[in-house]
Amino acid sequence: MIYHDLPWLTLKTTMLGVGALLIVAHLLALVKAGAVQAWLKKFPRSREAGVVLSLVAGTWFFFLVQQMDLGDFTPWRETVKIGTPIAAVLAIIFMPDFLAVRALGACTLLIGEPLLESAFLHEEKIRLLLVTLTYAWIVLGMFWVGMPYTLRNQISWVSASEKRWRAAAFAGLAYGALLVGGGLLVR
């Protein structure tokens, strides 16, 4: 357990926070559909987003290496801590294509641990809403890191028709509302 010292990382606050984020993001996608679609279509090749997200992922990974028990790899801790910022900078320099997607995938993989940790050992079945969403994000994150063009294809598919776009936005709104409702029910 890496994040157990954070008193605000509870199942209740996590479900409420993720639910609120889903509601805001999907409401924005409904209200400003054209602008959001245009931004999403540019995102996979956005150099600025790629640099920012790569630095976020590198910093987050550095923090994890510093905090977590590495088991048999503990003697390598200092080497990995030195190599992490170097790897982040080298990725920014030498992997410019779809850097934003790869970095988003890395951040998605990193966010999975605190989300799952907040639901760990809770009896409430409602936690499965958060756990299911988290594992879906983890699987997507793996694809985005390994095959970054998949996000571009996913964005193209969902924005190809207004019907798909609205269905996806309403599905996100509904899932966010379920998470918020579930978060209010958690002790």
C-alpha positions as CSV (number, residue, x, y, z in Angstrom):
1,M,0.0,0.0,0.0
2,I,1.7,3.1,-1.2
3,Y,-1.0,5.8,-0.6
4,H,-2.2,4.5,2.8
5,D,-0.9,7.6,4.6
6,L,-3.2,10.0,2.6
7,P,-6.2,10.5,4.9
8,W,-8.3,12.0,2.1
9,L,-7.9,8.9,-0.2
10,T,-11.0,7.0,0.9
11,L,-13.5,5.1,-1.1
12,K,-16.1,7.8,-0.5
13,T,-13.9,10.7,-1.7
14,T,-12.4,8.8,-4.6
15,M,-15.9,7.8,-5.9
16,L,-17.2,11.3,-5.5
17,G,-14.1,12.9,-7.1
18,V,-14.0,10.5,-10.1
19,G,-17.7,10.7,-10.5
20,A,-17.7,14.5,-10.5
21,L,-14.8,14.5,-13.0
22,L,-16.7,12.3,-15.3
23,I,-19.8,14.4,-15.0
24,V,-17.9,17.7,-15.7
25,A,-15.9,16.2,-18.7
26,H,-18.9,14.6,-20.3
27,L,-21.2,17.6,-19.7
28,L,-18.5,19.7,-21.4
29,A,-18.4,17.2,-24.3
30,L,-22.2,17.6,-24.7
31,V,-22.3,21.4,-24.4
32,K,-19.2,22.2,-26.4
33,A,-19.2,19.2,-28.8
34,G,-17.4,20.9,-31.7
35,A,-14.6,22.4,-29.6
36,V,-14.1,19.3,-27.6
37,Q,-14.0,17.1,-30.8
38,A,-11.5,19.5,-32.4
39,W,-9.3,19.5,-29.3
40,L,-9.4,15.7,-29.0
41,K,-8.5,15.2,-32.7
42,K,-5.4,17.4,-32.2
43,F,-4.5,15.8,-28.8
44,P,-2.7,12.6,-30.0
45,R,0.0,14.6,-31.8
46,S,0.1,17.6,-29.4
47,R,3.7,18.2,-28.5
48,E,2.8,20.5,-25.6
49,A,0.4,18.0,-24.0
50,G,3.0,15.2,-24.5
51,V,5.8,17.1,-22.7
52,V,3.6,18.0,-19.8
53,L,2.1,14.5,-19.4
54,S,5.6,12.9,-19.8
55,L,6.9,15.2,-17.0
56,V,3.9,14.4,-14.8
57,A,4.4,10.6,-15.4
58,G,8.1,10.8,-14.8
59,T,7.7,12.8,-11.6
60,W,5.0,10.5,-10.3
61,F,7.1,7.4,-11.1
62,F,10.1,9.0,-9.3
63,F,7.9,9.5,-6.3
64,L,6.7,5.9,-6.4
65,V,10.2,4.6,-6.6
66,Q,11.2,6.7,-3.7
67,Q,8.3,5.6,-1.5
68,M,7.5,2.0,-2.3
69,D,9.1,-1.3,-1.2
70,L,11.1,-2.6,-4.2
71,G,11.8,-6.0,-2.6
72,D,14.7,-7.6,-4.3
73,F,15.3,-4.5,-6.4
74,T,15.9,-2.2,-3.3
75,P,19.6,-2.0,-4.1
76,W,18.7,-0.5,-7.5
77,R,16.6,2.3,-6.0
78,E,19.2,5.1,-6.5
79,T,20.0,3.9,-10.0
80,V,16.3,4.0,-10.9
81,K,15.8,7.4,-9.3
82,I,18.6,8.8,-11.4
83,G,17.4,7.0,-14.5
84,T,13.8,8.1,-14.3
85,P,14.3,11.8,-15.2
86,I,16.8,10.8,-17.8
87,A,14.3,8.4,-19.4
88,A,11.5,11.0,-19.3
89,V,13.7,13.6,-21.1
90,L,14.9,11.0,-23.6
91,A,11.3,10.0,-24.3
92,I,10.4,13.6,-24.9
93,I,13.3,14.0,-27.3
94,F,13.3,10.8,-29.2
95,M,9.6,9.7,-29.2
96,P,7.8,12.8,-30.5
97,D,5.1,10.8,-32.5
98,F,2.1,10.2,-30.3
99,L,4.0,11.3,-27.2
100,A,0.8,12.7,-25.7
101,V,-1.0,9.4,-26.1
102,R,1.9,7.4,-24.6
103,A,2.2,9.7,-21.7
104,L,-1.5,9.7,-21.1
105,G,-1.4,5.9,-21.1
106,A,1.5,6.0,-18.5
107,C,-0.6,8.4,-16.3
108,T,-3.6,6.2,-16.7
109,L,-1.6,3.2,-15.5
110,L,-0.2,5.2,-12.6
111,I,-3.7,6.5,-11.5
112,G,-4.9,2.9,-11.2
113,E,-3.0,2.1,-8.0
114,P,-4.5,4.8,-5.8
115,L,-8.0,4.3,-7.2
116,L,-7.8,0.5,-6.5
117,E,-6.1,1.1,-3.1
118,S,-9.0,3.3,-2.0
119,A,-11.4,0.4,-2.7
120,F,-9.2,-2.2,-1.2
121,L,-10.8,-4.3,1.6
122,H,-14.2,-2.5,1.5
123,E,-17.3,-4.6,1.9
124,E,-19.6,-2.4,-0.1
125,K,-20.5,-3.9,-3.4
126,I,-20.9,-0.4,-4.8
127,R,-17.0,-0.1,-4.9
128,L,-17.1,-2.4,-8.0
129,L,-18.3,0.6,-10.0
130,L,-14.9,2.3,-9.3
131,V,-12.9,-0.9,-9.6
132,T,-14.5,-1.8,-13.0
133,L,-13.8,1.7,-14.4
134,T,-10.2,1.6,-13.1
135,Y,-9.5,-1.7,-14.7
136,A,-11.0,-0.5,-18.0
137,W,-8.7,2.6,-17.8
138,I,-5.7,0.3,-17.0
139,V,-6.4,-1.8,-20.1
140,L,-6.8,1.3,-22.3
141,G,-3.6,2.7,-20.8
142,M,-1.6,-0.4,-21.8
143,F,-2.9,-0.1,-25.4
144,W,-2.2,3.7,-25.5
145,V,1.4,3.1,-24.4
146,G,2.1,0.2,-26.7
147,M,-0.1,1.1,-29.7
148,P,-0.7,4.9,-29.4
149,Y,-2.6,5.1,-32.7
150,T,-5.5,3.3,-31.0
151,L,-6.5,6.5,-29.1
152,R,-6.6,8.4,-32.4
153,N,-8.8,5.7,-33.9
154,Q,-11.0,5.7,-30.8
155,I,-11.4,9.5,-31.1
156,S,-12.2,9.2,-34.8
157,W,-14.8,6.5,-34.2
158,V,-16.7,8.2,-31.4
159,S,-16.7,11.6,-33.2
160,A,-17.7,10.2,-36.6
161,S,-21.4,10.8,-35.9
162,E,-23.3,13.0,-33.6
163,K,-25.3,10.0,-32.4
164,R,-22.2,8.2,-31.2
165,W,-20.8,11.3,-29.6
166,R,-24.0,12.0,-27.7
167,A,-24.4,8.3,-26.7
168,A,-20.8,8.3,-25.3
169,A,-21.3,11.6,-23.5
170,F,-24.6,10.4,-21.9
171,A,-23.0,7.1,-21.0
172,G,-20.1,9.0,-19.3
173,L,-22.6,11.3,-17.5
174,A,-24.6,8.3,-16.3
175,Y,-21.5,6.5,-15.0
176,G,-20.4,9.6,-13.3
177,A,-23.8,10.0,-11.6
178,L,-23.6,6.3,-10.5
179,L,-20.2,6.9,-9.0
180,V,-21.4,10.1,-7.2
181,G,-24.5,8.3,-5.9
182,G,-22.4,5.3,-4.8
183,G,-19.9,7.6,-3.1
184,L,-22.8,9.2,-1.1
185,L,-23.9,5.7,0.0
186,V,-20.4,4.6,1.2
187,R,-19.7,4.9,5.0
